[in-house]
Amino acid sequence: KLYMAIYFVATLFIVSLITFLFGGKSITILTLLEMLLVNFINGFLQAFLLNENTDFSHGIFFGRSTAWIILSVGISTAVCIIYKWFAGYPNWCILLFVLLLTFGFCAMLIGLKFEQDADTVKLNHNLEHYKSN
């Protein structure tokens, strides 16, 4: 649920920013619901593909993480195009959306890697402390 909410806020920010930059004044409630549904799916995909046992020690790009990014960006882009989130704006707004969304998903993976690395250091420190006592 937490990741779904983070992705929803990020998607809302990206769409709002692009809308604002091109003179738009609002986003419809229906678009917000579409974003919520898409990000529920993205959060579910992340929980399914990148569970708590996922090992980021060799980097953030490996089979399941790459599949998650491709699926999540693909689904988000498809919904964006099908439901015309950027109707009336230049077509490259969709490309900008895809790039920013991909950057956001990669940043999330980097954050998960940093969190896992910090947990490893803390566990190793606690283990050394336990061994010394």
C-alpha angles and dihedrals in degrees: 000000000000094000091045089055092047091050091047092053091046092049091046090050093049094047092044092050093050091044091050094047091055096047100265118146106195149014118225124243089240090057090050090053090049089052091049092051093046092050092047087058091046091051091048091050090051092050090048099044101030107037126170092278094060111127115220094174093111096045139284099278114078134122102288097036092049090047090051093051093047094047095044095047091043094051093044092049093047092052090045090054098039094049094038100234089171100038110158094021128101115282092242088069086079089054090050089050091051093048094048092045092049090049090051094050091048090049089053090053091049089052091050090050092050090048091050092047091051091049090051092052091048093048092048091050092050091047092053090048091050092048092051092054 
